[in-house]
C-alpha cells in the first residue's frame, strides 16, 4: 500500500508539471515512460519463453514517440522501419535455430504498436488547442479512481468484481473509484471557469464535462483487468519495476 501511495504522488508530482509545461520536457518524459513500459512488456513476455530483442523493442518505441513529437510527418516511416527491423532480427533468430521466431515477432510488433504508436498519442493530445486541459482532466481522474478503488477495495472490499480475471478487485473498490474519480471535474471547473477554458463553462458544456470523468472512472477497470488477465496467465508476481516474475 505504501508503494501505491508513493507511486501516485511521484506520478502526480512529475506528470502534472510536465503536462502544464509541455514542449521538449513533456516529450522526453513520455518517451521515457513508454521506454520503461516497453522494458516491462519485454520482461513479462520473456517469462513465457518469448525471445525478443530488448534494446530493439525499447529503441523502436522511443524512436516512434520522439518522431511523433519532433517529426510527425515521418511517424509512419518510423513505424515501418521499426517493424521491418524487428522482423529482420527474428528472421536471423530463426536461422540460428529459434523455432518460435514467428510468435516472437508477433509479440515484438504488438509491443511496438501498442506501446509506441498508441502511447505517442499522448504527444498528439497535448498538442491540441486545449490539449493540456484534456490531459489534466483525464490523468487525475484515472489516478484518483484507481487509487481510491485500491484503498477502499483492500480495506472494505467483499464482493469480487471478476473472481477469475482479477481476483483482488471488488465491487466496493470499483464504485469508490467511480465516485471519487468523478470529483476531478468540479475541481477543474472552479479553476477553468476563471481561466475561461472553453470546454468547462456554460450549462451545456458543464454537463458534458461532468460526464467525462464519470465515464473515465467507470471504464478504468478495463485496463487493469486486461493486464491482470495477462499476468494471471503467466503468473506475474509483480512488475519488474516493483518485484519479480515467475513463469508457469
Buried (B, 14 or more C-beta within 10 A) or exposed (E): EEEBEEBBEEBBEEBBEBBEEBEEEBBBBBBEBBBBBBBBBBBBBBBBEBBBBEEBBBBBBBBBBBBBBEEEEEBEEBBEBBBEBBEEBBBEBBEEEBEBBEBBBBBBBEBBBBBBBEBBEBBEBBBEEBBBBBBBBBBBBBBBBBBBBBBBBBEEBEEBBBEEBBEBBBBBBBBBBBBBBBBBBEBBBEEBEEEEBEBBBEEEEBEEBBEBBBBBBBEBBEEBBEBBEEBEEBEBEEBBEEEEBEEE
